Amino acid sequence: MDFSAANHALWNAIIQLGYIAIVILLANFMRRNIAFIRKSMIPVAVLGGFVLLLAKEIGIATINQDFMEGLTYHGIALGFIAMSLRTPAERRDGDERKVGFRSGAVIVSSYMIQGVTGLIITIGLALTVMPDMFRAAGLLLPMGFGQGPGQANNVGSSYQALGFEGGHSFGLAIAAAGYIVACVVGVIILNVLKGQGLIKDKEEREKIKLGADHIEEQSSSDVSESVDKLSVQLAMIVVVYVFTYAVTKGLTSGIAAVSEGLAGTVNTLLWGFNFIIGSALAILLRVLLEKMRDKGARRPYQDNYLLNRLSGAFFDIMIVAGIASINVEDIRGLVLPFILLVAAGTVVTWFHLKWVCKAVYPDYYYEGLISMYGMMTGTISSGVLLLREIDPELETPAAGNLVVGSSFGILLGAPVLVLVGLATRSNAMCFATLGLAALYLVILDIIIFKVGRKKP
């Protein structure tokens, strides 16, 4: 085997990870030593991601796009598997299911308000200054903002095949812009809330936590074992992820055997949301380990402190890779609808979530609001990113709600896929889609405010 630099496959992963490591260290140094960056609450991972993106654009770093996208994809699942393996402090299964269902309604209602807003903009442009505008293109706003680059790519490509010139790049550009909105606007919001005294940032919370409890948690890892406890945590995470792959492959193969048409839609969702399957399997493993302990096992296998550290590391790497993989060239034409959709999506998503999150997350309103805004403009990773600035140990249920809510969101969001196809059939059907989306938005908001609420 050739171990030299000529063996690109051997060294590529190390070089790409090296880029990520360098910018994380550089961003950490900048945050600690540059006052305005420290006060701005820009997360180290976000700062590092944009440093690497700039380095890519000016030619300093040669980024492997597929590798970075792969890190982003796997990092989401690995981070949430690590979170789901943690031993919970208390069990509130009934409440968690209710909040999870309502979180799903929050997610899909955000799709709907983004879709209604997007259709109003693109239909309005088609009726006025841009008569050739593909009217259904407004539905790429919830695909890009709400569901991320995977669905934006799929739907944009299908719209391009139906006559929307540049639809593929337009969808990806909206997804990239949404991620930037989550990171930039989200950080601005954090600073405003901090200035109003409504939240404490990560550094303030860590100062408060410096005490006996924190020291005890850090020292809980038994390093005298024959195998390092960190290795055990990593092994459990990887084993769960391998089973996640196997289960997802089995499900998609079974669906394809039954119906190729159904597989074309559902299988993409299953692979795109594989972190939900991974989280479910991790919870199953956690329950099994708890049963073993109840029956006389000597000690727990999980170490919450190490699992927190590992999930944080996975999320940091994922965020840097996700920002670095943004393709600036994806936005080439369609500047006016792009600007209008991104600006309107940024605003309506925020005000809608401010309204509904008060009803769903009264005990941890800002954590729930910030995490949902990060996810509903970017991806679940950006939701966790913003949340970690005010809940660094992910102690509130907010992070879990993103996962559980996404699983319920798949069920509640089934009509979204119907509307995406319906809007392209004719101009009249595009107007009908706008009306149906508005109606479903009302139904979901009724669910949020009426279903599952605790009676006073």
C-alpha positions, 0 to 999 in steps of 0.5 A: 500500500502507498502511504505517500501523499500520492494516495489521495484516498488515504490522506483526504479525510485527515486533511479535511478534518485538519481544516476543521480542527484548525478553524475551531482552534482559531475561532476559539482563540478569536472568541477568547481574545477579541472583545467584540467577538466575545461579547457578540455571542457568536458560537465558536463553531459558527465562527470557525465555519465562516472562517473555513468558508472564506478560506475556501472562497479565496482559495486558501483551503481546498474543501472536499464538498462531498466529505463536508456534506457527509460530516454534516449528515452523520454528525446530526445522527451521532450527536443525537444518539449520544444525547439519547443515550444519556440517563434521564434525571427524571421520567415524564413519559406522558408529558413528553409525548404530549409536548412531542406531538405539539412540537410536531405541530409547531414544526409543520405549522412553521412549514405552512406559514413559510409556504403561504408566505412563499406562494404569496410572493411568487404568485404576486411576482408572476402577476406583476413584474415577473410574468415568467416566474414559476408560481409554485417556487414559493414552496421552496421556502419551507423546503429550504428553511424548514426541511434543509438542503436535502428536500430543497435539492429534491423539490428544486430538481423536480420543479426544474424538470417541470419548467422552473429554470434554475430550480435546483440551484434556487432551492439549494440557495434558499437552504444555504441562506436559511442556514446563514439566517439561523446562525447570523440572525439567531446570534443577533437575537441571542444578543438582544435577549441577553441585553434585555436580561432575558437569557444568560449566555454560555459563559455566564451559565458555566460560571454559575455551574462552577461548584461541587455539582459540576466537579462531581459530574466531571469526576464521575468517570472511572478511569481505572477500568481496563477499557477507557470509559470514553471508548465505551461511550464511543462504542455504544454510539457507533453500534447504535448508528450501525443498527440505524443504517441497517434498520433504515436500509431494511425499511427502504428496501421493504418499501421499494419492494411494495411500491417504487412510487412510494419509495421515491418519496418516503425513502428520501425522508427516511434517510434524511431523517435517520437521526430520528431512527438513531435516537429511537434505537439509542433510547431503546438501548438505554432502556435495556441497560436500565433494565439490566441495572435494575436486575443487579448490574454492577454499574451503569455503562453510560456516563452522562458527562462524557456523552454530553462532551461527545454530543457537543463535539459531534455538533461542533464538527457538523456545524463547521462542516455544514457552513463550509459546504455552502456553495455561494455560486448556487444563487446566480439568477432570480435575485429578486424572488430570492431576496424577498423569500429569504427576508419574508421567511426570516421575519414570519418564522420568528413571529409565528414561533414567538406566538406558538412557543409560549403555549407549548414551552411555558417552562423553558420558553426561550430555550424552546423558541431559540432552538425551534427558530434555529431549526426552522430557518436552518437545520436541526443542527443550527437549532442545537447550535443556538440552544447550546449558547443558553443551555450548554449542557442541554438540560432543558427538554428543548433539544429532545423536542427537536428530535421527538417533534421531527418524528411527529412532524413526519406524520403531520407533514404528510400533506406538505408533500401533496401540496408540493405536487399539487401546486405545479399542475396549473395556475388555478391549482397553485391558488388552491394550494395557497388556500389549502396551506392556509387552512392547514395552518389554522388547523395546526394552530388549533392543535397547538393551543387546544390539544394536550394542554394542561387544564388549570 
